[in-house]
Amino acid sequence: MKPLRDPEGNELSQLAAACQLDGRNVLEIGCGNGNLTRQYAALPRRVIGIDPAATDIRLAKDAMPGLSSAVAFIRAIGETLPFSSQTFDIALFACSL
């Protein structure tokens, strides 16, 4: 059985304490399957999650049926971002093992 990740919501509360997401354009580098993205997706003006793993991007999209135009998941890597400069107000990168 796979353990639940952050069932108390500590990850989201720490993120909210660290930066203001409301109305911002957010890039989440290494979004994985979108677990964290789904928790805060209603706050920013727009959020784009990127990940190099096609499987994770597919899982992220599948977990959010009917994605609004404010949320997108794209296969990409942080070292070569497919966006022009100053596209985002905030870039998030978190690693959990």
C-alpha positions in Angstrom: 0.0 0.0 0.0 1.3 3.4 -1.0 1.4 5.8 1.9 -0.5 9.1 1.7 1.7 12.1 1.1 1.1 15.0 3.3 -2.4 14.1 4.5 -2.4 17.0 7.0 -1.8 19.6 4.3 1.5 20.8 5.7 3.0 21.2 2.3 0.4 23.6 1.1 0.3 25.6 4.4 4.1 26.0 4.2 3.9 27.1 0.5 1.2 29.7 1.4 3.3 31.0 4.2 6.3 31.4 2.0 4.7 33.2 -1.0 1.6 34.9 -2.1 0.0 32.9 -5.0 -3.3 34.7 -5.4 -3.5 36.3 -8.8 0.0 35.4 -9.8 1.4 33.5 -12.8 3.0 30.4 -11.3 5.5 27.9 -12.8 5.8 24.6 -11.0 9.0 22.9 -12.0 9.0 19.2 -11.4 5.2 19.0 -10.8 5.2 15.2 -11.0 1.7 13.8 -11.1 0.2 17.2 -9.9 -0.5 16.3 -6.3 0.6 19.7 -5.0 -0.7 21.6 -8.0 -4.2 20.4 -7.4 -4.1 21.7 -3.9 -3.3 25.3 -4.8 -4.6 25.5 -8.4 -7.5 27.8 -7.5 -5.2 30.5 -6.1 -3.0 31.7 -9.0 -4.2 33.5 -12.1 -2.5 30.8 -14.0 -0.3 27.8 -13.1 1.8 25.7 -15.5 3.3 22.5 -14.2 6.2 21.0 -16.0 7.9 17.7 -15.6 10.2 15.6 -17.9 8.2 12.4 -17.3 5.4 11.9 -19.9 3.7 9.4 -17.5 3.5 12.0 -14.7 2.2 14.7 -17.0 -0.5 12.3 -18.2 -1.4 11.4 -14.6 -1.6 15.1 -13.7 -3.9 15.8 -16.6 -6.1 12.7 -15.8 -6.4 13.7 -12.2 -7.9 17.1 -13.2 -10.6 16.4 -15.7 -11.9 19.5 -17.4 -8.8 21.5 -16.7 -9.6 25.2 -16.7 -7.5 27.4 -19.0 -5.8 28.6 -15.8 -4.0 25.2 -15.3 -1.8 23.4 -17.7 0.7 20.5 -17.6 3.5 20.4 -20.1 6.4 17.9 -20.6 9.5 20.0 -20.2 12.7 20.3 -18.1 13.7 23.1 -15.8 17.1 23.5 -17.5 15.5 24.4 -20.8 12.2 26.3 -20.1 9.9 26.7 -23.2 8.7 30.1 -22.1 9.9 33.7 -22.7 11.5 35.5 -19.8 9.2 37.3 -17.3 6.3 35.0 -18.1 5.9 34.0 -14.5 5.7 35.9 -11.2 6.7 32.8 -9.1 8.6 29.6 -9.9 8.2 26.7 -7.5 10.6 23.8 -7.3 10.2 21.2 -4.5 11.7 17.8 -4.1 10.1 15.1 -2.0 11.5 11.6 -1.6 
